[in-house]
Amino acid sequence: MDSAADINLADKPALLQYIALLEKDNAKLRKINNALIYRVESGMADNGNSFTIFQVSAELEKRIQERTHALERAINDLKTSNIALEEARLVAEQANNRLGVAVDTIADGFAQWDQHDRLVRFNQRFVDLQPALRRHVHTGMYFSEYLDHLADSGSALEALGQADHWRAQRSSLHRDSSGSYLEPLSDGRCLRISERATADGGRVAIYTDITEIKRQEQLLRQQDQAAHRQLLEATVNSLRQGIAVFDQHSRLLAWNHRFCELAGLPPSTLRLGQALPLEAEIPLLCPVHGSYEVETGHGLVLEIESCPMPNAGFVITCSDVTARKHDERALRESESKLRLITDALPALISYVDKDQVYRFTNKGYEDWFGKPVHEINGHTLRDVLGPALYDPRRHFVEQALAGISSVFELKMPAPKRSVEYAQAAFIPHIGEDGAVHGFYALIQDITQTRRAEQVLQQAKEELELSVTARTVELRQANTQLREAIVAAEEANRSKTRFFAAASHDLLQPLNAARLFVASLAERETAGDGMRLAQHAASSLEAVDDLINTLLELSRIDAGALQVEHSHFHLDQLLRQISIEFSPLLAERGLSLRCHPLPVVVHTDWVLLGRILRNFLSNALRYSEQGRVLLGARRTAEGVLVGVWDQGQGIPAGKLSLVFEEFQRLSEHSAMCSKGLGLGLAIVKRLAGRLQHRLVVRSHYGRGSFFGIVLPYGQAESVRTMPRQQERVAVSGPSELQGLSVLLIDNEPAILAGMSTLLSGWGCLPLAAGGAEQALALLAQLSRPPDVILADYHLDHDERGPQVIRALYQQLQQRIPAAIITADRTPEVAAEIAAGDWAMLTKPVRPAKLRALIGHLGRLAQPTGC
């Protein structure tokens, strides 16, 4: 140690040692200095070295001074370190006092052991937690003494009866000091002891009373076990299998309700810890491990499975397999019938799975091989046929397993049968998932055919002659066929022309008759004449409905009906139809409820409206009371829209008849005598044109549902809803009084009927058969007519729109006009709409005609005409 700089001032012993060394060196230097001074003073003339000695003395004095200064600095440093040590001692005493206070305030027990396992510090809680040690615990006590007192007092529960083992275990845990452990006490309390090692090799331990925590844990564990037990009991009771648990002496430990049902025992007869009653229908063959089947006295077939438990007991499960056994029996019977049929067929039949293994062969196949069935079924094609027969078939086998059917001829060298040539058909077996599960092989004997080829070869010339003659016949037949096709096409065109003409010519006299009957009905106010007029009007209306329905069916069948798909909001159409039919159903005492669905569909607005109106007409016709629902709902396939009613319903066996023409069920004859049985036939054809699926459900005596499934549409493609026909208010007699109406029709009877009807309403009818008569009539009038009613089809290829335009040109003004026609094609409707005229279809209904004339008359009033 060469200088004071190397000394740590905080290390007091080293500093004292360093000061003692400096004092020793200082004493030596003083002795040397005194000796040198004496020598200088006593021998100034010795050898002339006095000056040299003086120099040495001066150097020594300098070193002594330096050492003296170093000693003074060390003494000062020692004083400074003493002051620091005193301050540190005071701080240590304060910290020790504070530590004592902190230890005493800890809620848990505290104990500190030094590196020699002596107790150096503890608090009062440490003693309170172990009252039996209150007189023995003291500072300086060894840990082993602490363990001895604890074991001798009987406080440590685990030390009772095995104190040595407990001491060794606690000592090991104390030395480890890496965690915490539990110390159960004999008075029921439990302490958690957490020990940690200190830096000087000692131990610090915290003693925590966790008795209440353990009690709560035990309570929660018991509650959890009870809940698990209830859940397990509920789960076992919900199983479809019967379950029972037995001990090694076959005494019941647990069971579920299903076990009682299958055993045929009331639950009250089973007792815990007792054997199964003798009247139980489940014999115990336990503890045999495995399963077996028994048939009970109630006709049930039970599958019983036994499983031994580790504690020498066993568990049995009972399953009701009655249905499966019946299915197996039915399957065996079906297989027997199938084999009986296939064995009787004059062909070789087999089924081969996807691994090319035989699974079924008929008797003919087995006889051809001369082998029993067990040597064929379950074996591969190659093993059964051998390479000589398998290799020629291999290509067709691979095709069949790839899902491709094939028909080919093969040679079958079989010594036991006369079959030599055969025709084979391999048909793949494709499952619902699209996978090929195997293929069917059908082999037919064509030996006689092949042997007959020689005979056919000899008759080749005759055959060629026959072929030549047959060719001539076929050519003639082809010519006749082409002529027949041309005739059929012409007949179809003729049919179309006929129905187009029928819609005019057939309805013309009917229209006239209705007009005359309407006039007669308005003139007759009472008596038999009134009743006859009403009967005639009802009959004509029925004929009108029948003709219109037949014409509509004909247009659909002839393909003349145009389908225009569009995207539109379904709820708009449903609300419109609901408004139309609500008054009609109210007259019958029925209530109509509409349940519109805000969804976009893709279909034809007009044709869908016809279908739904037919559904509502049926509900109106065949319901006497209750409610009718018009609504829709979403499905995975599309939107299901239809009509629910509470009518009489349809018997299940007659659901398929309601869509046939002229089918009226006898069950409904008393409710409606006017139905023609064509409404649903039209619905079926319209749904076919739209390619939508119809849905029909009915409960006889409770009601029916008729619906149609529509595809979802696209909201961004929705167009404006088709214009609804304006509702024309019914005109009273005063509104028609004095109204001049120009009638243009080529049928005198219709002109006469219309004139008579209009005269009865107070109108002034002006009749003309065509454009020439109309123009001549206008030239004679002092003022133009108020309204023009013109037939669409007139004589000499004239058309109503042409005549009206000619009248406008002569009058130099537009007059409210309407076109009356029996032609309901879209082209005619478009032409009339382009002229901004009203359209009325034949046969004319007087109420609609009256409303239309009143409406046109009101339009004419502002013009002063």
Secondary structure, DSSP 4 states (H G I P E B T S, - for coil): --SGGGS-TT-HHHHHHHHHHHHHHHHHHHHHHHHHHHHHHH-TTGGG-HHHHHHHHHHHHHHHHHHHHHHHHHHHHHHHHHHHHHHHHHHHHHHHHHHHHHHHH-SSEEEEE-TTSBEEEE-HHHHHTSGGGTTT--TT-BHHHHHHHHHHHT-BGGGTT-HHHHHHHHHHHHHH-SSEEEEEBTTS-EEEEEEEE-TTS-EEEEEEE-HHHHHHHHHHHHHHHHHHHHHHHHHHHHSSSEEEEE-TTSBEEEE-HHHHHHHT--GGG--TTSBPPTT-SS---TT--EEEEEE-TTS-EEEEEEEE-TTS-EEEEEEE-HHHHHHHHHHHHHHHHHHHHHHHSSSEEEEEETTSBEEEE-HHHHHHHT--GGGTTTSBHHHHH-HHHHHHHHHHHHHHHTT--EEEEEE---TTSS--EEEEEEEEEE-TTS-EEEEEEEEEE-HHHHHHHHHHHHTHHHHHHHHHHHHHHHHHHHHHHHHHHHHHHHHHHHHHHHHHHHHHHTHHHHHHHHHHHHHHHHH--SHHHHHHHHHHHHHHHHHHHHHHHHHHHHHHHTT------EEEEHHHHHHHHHHHHHHHHHHTT-EEEEE----EEEE-HHHHHHHHHHHHHHHHHS--SSEEEEEEEE-SSSEEEEEEE-S----GGGGGGTTSTT---GGGTTT-S---S-HHHHHHHHHHHHT-EEEEEEETTTEEEEEEEE-B--GGG--PPPPPPPPPPPPPHHHHTT-EEEEE-S-HHHHHHHHHHHHHTT-EEEEESSHHHHHHHHHH-SS--SEEEEESB-STT-BHHHHHHHHHHHHTS---EEEEES---HHHHHHHHHTT-EEEESSPPHHHHHHHHHHHHHHHGGGT-
